[in-house]
Amino acid sequence: MLMTHNYPQYENSIRNMGRINVAKLSNSSCTFRLDVDANLSESEAIEAVQALLGNDLIQSSYPETLRLAHIYSTFTAAEVLGIQRYVAQESNLKIIHRPNIRRILFGRFGKGPEG
């Protein structure tokens, strides 16, 4: 079941590359956001979702291939730093480092997660 919503667009809002839908892909109670290419007609979008359902294992209303993609597409800390540096240099951005509040409050005992 696809439900298409035309959410209002505001100046400087996030630009979505497709149509946002809410989908329940199995009989479980979970629903998820399902983005469909904006250039597809409604019938083509439905066919694309049908192809997904016919070609992938669906567990807890979520495609297995997409679940694995989420797991394997995480970045290491070094990769995140490299990406940040590249984007900052290419966009002429200045990175502002936030102070470690734990370190300020607890001194050498503030070795918990950064924040």
GUTI-177414 format. One record per residue (C-alpha): residue in one letter; x, y, z. Coordinates in Angstrom, 1 decimal, padded with zeros to 4 digits. Layout:
NODE   code        u        v        w
NODE      a        X        Y        Z
...
end
This chain:
NODE   code        u        v        w
NODE      m    000.0    000.0    000.0
NODE      l    001.4    003.4   -001.0
NODE      m    000.3    006.7    000.5
NODE      t    001.7    009.7   -001.3
NODE      h    001.9    013.0    000.6
NODE      n    002.6    016.4   -000.7
NODE      y    004.3    018.0    002.2
NODE      p    004.7    021.7    002.1
NODE      q    008.1    022.9    000.8
NODE      y    009.7    025.8    002.7
NODE      e    012.5    028.0    001.6
NODE      n    015.9    026.5    002.6
NODE      s    014.2    023.1    003.3
NODE      i    015.7    019.8    002.5
NODE      r    015.4    018.9   -001.1
NODE      n    014.0    015.4   -001.6
NODE      m    015.0    013.6   -004.8
NODE      g    011.9    011.4   -004.9
NODE      r    008.3    011.1   -003.7
NODE      i    008.0    010.2    000.0
NODE      n    005.6    007.4    000.8
NODE      v    004.7    005.3    003.8
NODE      a    004.7    001.6    003.2
NODE      k    003.9   -001.5    005.1
NODE      l    005.7   -004.2    003.1
NODE      s    004.6   -007.3    005.1
NODE      n    001.9   -008.3    007.6
NODE      s    004.0   -007.1    010.6
NODE      s    003.0   -003.9    012.4
NODE      c    006.0   -001.9    011.1
NODE      t    005.6    000.8    008.5
NODE      f    008.6    002.6    006.9
NODE      r    009.4    005.6    004.7
NODE      l    009.6    004.5    001.1
NODE      d    011.1    007.0   -001.4
NODE      v    010.2    006.5   -005.1
NODE      d    011.9    008.2   -008.0
NODE      a    010.0    011.4   -008.7
NODE      n    010.3    010.8   -012.5
NODE      l    008.2    007.6   -012.3
NODE      s    004.5    007.6   -012.9
NODE      e    002.3    006.2   -010.2
NODE      s    001.9    002.9   -012.1
NODE      e    005.7    002.6   -012.6
NODE      a    006.3    003.3   -008.9
NODE      i    003.8    000.6   -007.9
NODE      e    005.6   -001.8   -010.4
NODE      a    009.0   -000.9   -008.8
NODE      v    007.7   -001.7   -005.3
NODE      q    006.1   -005.0   -006.6
NODE      a    009.5   -005.9   -008.1
NODE      l    011.2   -005.2   -004.8
NODE      l    008.7   -007.4   -003.0
NODE      g    009.1   -010.2   -005.5
NODE      n    012.9   -010.2   -005.6
NODE      d    013.9   -009.6   -002.0
NODE      l    013.4   -011.2    001.4
NODE      i    011.2   -009.1    003.6
NODE      q    011.7   -009.4    007.3
NODE      s    009.8   -007.3    009.8
NODE      s    008.5   -005.3    006.9
NODE      y    012.1   -004.3    005.8
NODE      p    014.0   -005.6    002.7
NODE      e    016.9   -007.7    003.6
NODE      t    019.2   -006.2    000.9
NODE      l    018.5   -002.7    002.3
NODE      r    019.1   -003.9    005.9
NODE      l    022.5   -005.3    004.8
NODE      a    023.3   -002.1    002.9
NODE      h    022.8   -000.1    006.1
NODE      i    025.0   -002.4    008.0
NODE      y    027.9   -002.3    005.5
NODE      s    027.7    001.3    004.6
NODE      t    028.9    002.8    007.9
NODE      f    032.0    005.0    007.9
NODE      t    035.0    004.6    010.1
NODE      a    036.1    007.5    012.3
NODE      a    039.0    008.2    009.9
NODE      e    036.7    008.2    006.9
NODE      v    034.3    010.6    008.6
NODE      l    037.2    013.0    009.4
NODE      g    038.5    012.7    005.8
NODE      i    035.0    013.5    004.4
NODE      q    034.5    016.4    006.7
NODE      r    037.9    017.9    005.8
NODE      y    037.2    017.4    002.0
NODE      v    033.8    019.1    002.3
NODE      a    035.2    021.9    004.4
NODE      q    038.0    022.6    001.9
NODE      e    035.8    022.3   -001.2
NODE      s    033.1    024.6    000.3
NODE      n    035.4    027.0    002.1
NODE      l    033.8    026.1    005.4
NODE      k    035.4    026.5    008.8
NODE      i    035.0    023.6    011.2
NODE      i    034.2    024.8    014.8
NODE      h    035.2    022.3    017.4
NODE      r    032.7    022.1    020.3
NODE      p    034.3    022.0    023.8
NODE      n    034.0    018.7    025.6
NODE      i    031.5    019.5    028.4
NODE      r    032.4    016.3    030.3
NODE      r    036.0    017.3    030.3
NODE      i    035.2    020.8    031.5
NODE      l    032.9    019.6    034.3
NODE      f    034.7    016.6    035.5
NODE      g    038.4    017.3    034.5
NODE      r    040.4    014.1    034.1
NODE      f    037.5    012.0    035.3
NODE      g    035.3    013.2    032.3
NODE      k    036.4    010.4    030.0
NODE      g    032.9    009.4    028.9
NODE      p    031.5    009.8    025.4
NODE      e    032.2    013.1    023.6
NODE      g    029.4    015.6    023.7
end
